[in-house]
Amino acid sequence: MTMPAVVLTKQGRIALQDRPRPTLRPDQVLIEVDLCGICGSDLHASQLPQVYRGDCVLGHEFTGRVVAVGDNVADWAAGDRVAVNPNGNVDVSCVYCRSGRQNFCRQATLETALGLQADGALAPLMATFTGHLRRIPDGLGTLEAAWVEPTATALRAVEIAGDLAGRTVLVTGGGPIGQLACRLAHLRPPVQILLMEPAEQRAQLATDCTLCCLPPTRPKPAPAG
């Protein structure tokens, strides 16, 4: 049987194709996808051959539910609701994993990342290793859970910035990650949050939701003569 899927082709094009339904390995689970976001990097996948592998189903910001488990999987069961860490299949033993920097693990980021080198969630079904999965709490809705992966990206940036109390925060770019960073920073809370964003609609959205403001701009010089 086949299923529709959004694929990065070997020629670097993004296309809707019929793909075989995933085959479940003993150490994997089969996920029925509920929602999947489109990351900004997906739109430029053909320009990022160092991380995006051709002939791969895209999609790494998603939520779904387990519909089948492999024979060697003990901690997951059909019906479990899941979000995802697309770089979660770490090898544990490399120098980066042993030093607590799993985000640099080659296996996790350059060999088995979901939607980049391994088939992702822009399809009805996907098979994945359990290391990619995060259990969704009962009180978290499906739509909100689909934001877990991009929110984690923004949260890491805010946490690296350290204690924000009494400080001024500058967020450059008001796309989805920038919007999330504004909201997360607002919880710290700093004295003020400045957003640099040329698109009026994005800038206004951040202002309305987080009380951040646009940075001061220099007046345009008067035309000569």
N, C-alpha and C positions, 0 to 999 in steps of 0.2 A: 504494500500500500504506500501511497505517496501523500504528501501534505504540502501546502503552499509555504514558502519561506522567502524572506528578504536576504539576498546573498550578495557578498562581494565576490564578483567573478574573478577568474584568473587574469582576465584582461583589465581589471581595475574598475569595472563598472558595478553599480548597484542595481540589482535586477530582482524581480519577482519570479521565482522558479518553483517547479514541482521537485520536491526532494524526498528521498526515502524516509519513512518514519525511523526514528533513532533506534538502534540496537542497544539493549541494556546489558552492560558488563556486570560481573558479580560484585564489583566494588562501587557501583553507581546506583543512582536513583533516577527514576523517570518523573519529570515534572510536566504538569499541564499548566501552561502559561496563562495567567489572568490578565496582566497588564505589562507592557514593556515600553520604556521611554526611548527616545532617539537622542543619543549623546551628540554634542557638537563635533566630537572627534569622528563619529561614524560618518558624518557628511564629508569628511576629508580623508576617509580611509585609504583611498588610492594614493594619497600623498604621504602615507605613513607606512611604507612597506616593512620598516623595522619592527613594527608591532602588529600590523594587520596582515593576516595570511589570506591569500586568494582562495576562492572556492570554499568560503566559510560563511555560515549563517551569522548575521550580525545580531546585536542586541545584548547589552550587559547591564541594563537598569530595569529590573523586573521583579515581579512577585508572582507566585503561583502556588500550586499544591502538589504534594507527592501523590502519584497514582500507582506506582509500583516500585519495589526495591529489589536490588540484586541479592543473591544468596549470601554474600559476605557482609551485608549491611545490617547492623544490629540496632542502631540508635534512631532510626527513622521508620515511619510507617505510613501507609496509604492514608490520605486525609490531612496530613500535617501541612500547615501553611508555612511558606518559606519566602524569605527575601534572599539576597545574594551578595556575596563578595566575589566579584569576577576574578580576582587575583588570589583566591583563597586556597588553591591547591598547592600549598608549599611542600617542599621536599623534606623539611625539618632539619636536615643534616648539613646543609651548605653553610658557608661562613656567615652569610647574611642572616639566615634563620637562627643560627647559634648565637648571634650577637643581638638578637631582637629586632632586626631590620628586615622582616619578612617581605616588605614591599619592594625589596631589591632581589628577591629570590628569582633566579632565571627560570626555573620550571614554572613558577606561578605567573610570571609576568610576560615571558617571551615564548613559552611553549604550550601552556594549557589555559591561558586566560579566556574566559567565556566571551564569545562574541568577537574575539580578536584572532585567536589561533584555534580555538575549539568552538564548535557550533553553539550559537547563542539562542536568545529567546524571541527573536522576530519570526516565530513559527509557533504553531499550536502546542508542540511537544519538544522537549529537549532532555537529553541524558547528561548527567553531571556527577562529578565526584562530591562526596559529602562535605569535604573541606570548603566548598564554595557556599554552602547553605547556612543561613541564619534563621532560627525559628521566630515566627511572628507572634507576639503576645496576643492574647484573645481580644484585648481592648483596642487593638490597632486595626483600622480599616484597610481594605485592599488598596484603595487609591493612595492613602498615606504611606503604606508599606512600600509602594513602588518608588518612593522617593528616598528610601534608605541608602542606596549606593551613592547618589550625588550628594546627599546630606552628609554622609561620612567624609566625602572629599572636602566639603566646606568646613566641617567641624575640625578636621585635622589642621587646616590652615589657621583657624581661630585659636586652637589650642597651642600651636607653635608660637603664636604671638604672645602668649603668656597672660599675666594678670592685666586686664584691660581697665580695671576700676580707676577712674580719674584721668584716663588718657583720651586722646583723640585718635580715632581709627580711620584710616583711609582704605577704601575698597576700590580697586581699579577694575571697572567692567561690571555692568549690571545685567549680565546674562543669568541663566538659572543658578550657576554656582555663586556668582556675585550676590544675587538676591538672597540666597541661603546664608552666605557669610554675613550679610547685613543683619539678618534676623537672629542668627546665633550670637553675633557680637553684641547685639542689643540686650541680650540676657545677662551680660557680665556684671555691671553695665559701664560703658565708658562715658566720658563727658559728652562726646558727640561722635557721630559717624558721618564721614564725608564719602560720597560716592562720585566717582568720575565715570560718567556714562553719557555719550553724545545723543543717544536715542531718547527723545522726550518721554515716550510712553514707559520705557523701562525705568528711567529716572523717577518718574512720578509714582510708579508702582512701589519702589523702594521707600520713597518719602511717605507715602500713605500708610505703609505697613510697619515701618520701623522707626519713624520719626527721624530718619537720617536726612541730611541736607546735601545740596550740591556744593562742591568747593567753590570758593570765590574765583572769578575769572577776570583776566585783565581786559579792560575795554579795548575794542578794536580801534586801531589808529584811524584818524580821519583821512579821507582820500586826499592825496596831494593836489594842490592847486585849487 
